[in-house]
């Protein structure tokens, strides 16, 4: 665009005209490209910080000590992650991983749901928000209220989602959360009662926000048929997600129960993970709920946080494409070595789904999810695929040591087997991280309320 003075008028009105000359367009594009390239080099130079200064001023880079242990940035009663102990020499000592929701071992929550053959995400959501497990009456009341919020505000799907699709469903999810501000008659009130109302609304809305955002992307960018279903207020969160994303809306009980377990295991992970910490930081300014949760979604979108499950799915697809027989573990191992050398997959030199910033010996979420994943594999005749994941879990840590010389423990993390679960459930890769966000939303809302109360 450029401005051209209209000499035919005496009022000095400037008429804006489009540049249509192909040569001039190409020259301007090249000018912009050269400018960006040159200034990028300046940015890399002028923004570099001497690494020794972090030690000199005792700055915890990445919120980690020099030995990799986390640093205390706040207090929370919502979730507790235990993956190591620190001895008298300030050294990390590896221990079996544990995860607690409001003081209750998540393993007990999951095992109770499996033993009683029931859905448990809504119960977990209640626990995280209110600090205690509900009785039967309280849980029924909570499910009823959340169910009443399954359907989006009138016109929202059409005006805010379908008419403005995005290539990335996480981007669309963040934009949708922000747009809900305009549909709230009292958006800026940060009283606890109002924030709780908004939190429950969002927990109810998220399955539709994700499903409709995905369907809009699929229709507009992928030229696929548009399938829209109304949510069912009587169904669980996991059931609604499967119903909304599938063309026919059909699913099996095992599929829904496994997705429910996955969501329980992703619902909370302490206040120090990036998105929950983001929720605390943004909420501390007394901004509105929609801004705080949209910021958390933006944090989770990153490949170093929630987007890591996408990297597992993409890596496994690459392995299957390049290894003729995935049951031949000698061939699989050769390909994994190529990955570690940066000669295969994305060239990063990393095998995704292994290692964790906190867990050292084991990630309790991966252990629990693996048990259910095996059942799904048996049901869907996917045992070859499951055993490929199992082989990577058990062999790849040793390959890391042999190829890269690292001695850091590399247990399977939750992303490895959630990748298998999403693949077995035919959940599109586009909504793997958005489903993570739907699960973590209850934790984010709990942390927001805790920040405002504390």
Residue, then its C-alpha position, 0 to 999 in steps of 0.5 A: x500500500x502507498x499513498x498518492x496525492x490526488x492533485x485534482x482536489x484542493x482539500x489535500x485529500x490523500x487517496x490510498x491506492x494499491x500497488x499492482x505492478x509485479x516488479x514493484x511488488x517483488x522489489x518490496x518483498x525483497x526489501x522486506x526479506x533483506x531487512x528482516x535477515x539483516x536485523x535478525x543478525x543484529x538481534x542475535x548479537x544485541x540480545x545475547x547474555x553472557x551465561x556466566x552472569x546467571x551464576x554471578x548474580x544467582x539467577x535461576x535460568x529457566x526456573x532451575x538450579x545449576x543441578x537441574x532442580x526446580x526453584x520455589x516461586x510460589x506455594x500451592x495446595x492444588x497439586x504436588x509433583x514429586x520426582x526427586x529428593x535433594x540431599x544435604x549436598x544439594x544434589x538430586x536423588x532419583x525416586x519413583x515419581x508421584x503426583x498428588x491432586x489436593x493431597x490424593x495420589x492420582x494413582x488412587x483416583x485412576x484405580x478407583x475409576x477403573x475398579x468401579x468402571x466409571x468416568x472420573x474426570x468430572x469428579x477430578x475437576x470438582x476435587x481440583x476446584x473445591x479441594x475435596x472429593x464430592x459425595x454422590x449428591x455433590x457430584x451429580x449437582x456439579x455434573x448437572x451444572x457443567x452439562x447445562x454449559x455444554x452448548x455455546x452461547x447463541x451465535x458463537x459457533x457461527x460468528x466466532x468460529x466457523x466464519x474465522x477458522x484457523x490453521x491451528x486449533x490451539x490458536x483458534x481455542x485461545x481466540x475463542x476463549x478471548x471472544x467469550x469475554x464479549x458474551x459475558x455480561x460481567x466479564x471483569x468482576x474478579x470476585x471468587x463467585x464470579x470467577x467460579x461461574x466463569x470457570x464452570x462455563x469454560x469447563x462446559x464450553x471447551x469440548x465444543x470450542x475444540x471440536x468446532x474449531x477443528x471442524x472449521x479448520x478441516x473444512x476451510x483448509x483441508x477441503x473436507x466435509x463439515x460435521x457439526x453435532x450438538x453436545x449432549x449435557x448428559x454425557x461426560x467430557x470424554x464422551x462429548x469430545x469423541x461424539x463431537x469430533x467424529x462424523x457419525x458421533x459414534x464411540x465405544x465405552x472403552x474408547x471413552x473410558x480411556x480418554x477419560x483416564x487420559x484427561x484425569x492424568x493431564x488435569x493438573x501438574x502443580x503450580x510450577x509447570x509453564x501454563x499453570x505458572x502463567x495462570x498465576x502470573x497473569x491472574x495476579x494482575x487482577x485481569x479477567x478470567x478469559x485473558x488468564x485462560x487464553x494466556x495459559x492456552x498460549x503457553x500450552x501450545x508451545x512444543x516445549x510444553x503441551x505441544x510435546x505430544x504432537x512431536x511423539x505422534x509425528x515421530x512415530x509416524x516417521x518411524x512407521x514410514x521408514x521402518x518396513x517391519x516395526x516388529x523387527x526391533x533390530x531395524x527399529x533400533x538402527x532407525x532410533x540411532x539415526x534419529x539420535x544422530x540427527x539423521x532422521x525424523x526432524x533432525x533434532x537428535x531427540x527421541x520424544x516421549x522420554x525424560x522429564x524435568x521433574x520425574x527421574x525414575x518414573x512418570x506415574x502418569x505414563x505407568x497408569x496410561x500404559x496399562x489402559x493403552x494395552x487394553x485398547x491395543x488388544x481391543x483394536x488389534x494394535x499390539x504391534x504398535x503397542x509393542x513398538x512404544x514399549x520397545x522405545x520406552x525400554x531400549x531408547x534410554x540406553x541408546x541415549x547413553x550409548x550415542x550421546x553419553x548422557x547419564x540423565x535418567x530417561x523414563x517414559x513420560x506421559x506424552x509417549x503413551x498419550x501419543x499411542x492412545x490418541x493414535x489408537x482412538x483416531x484422534x486427529x493430530x490437530x486436536x491432540x494438544x487442545x484435548x490436553x488443554x481441555x483436561x488441564x483447564x480445571x487445574x488452571x481454573x483452580x490455580x487462578x482462584x487460588x491466586x486470587x484468594x491467596 
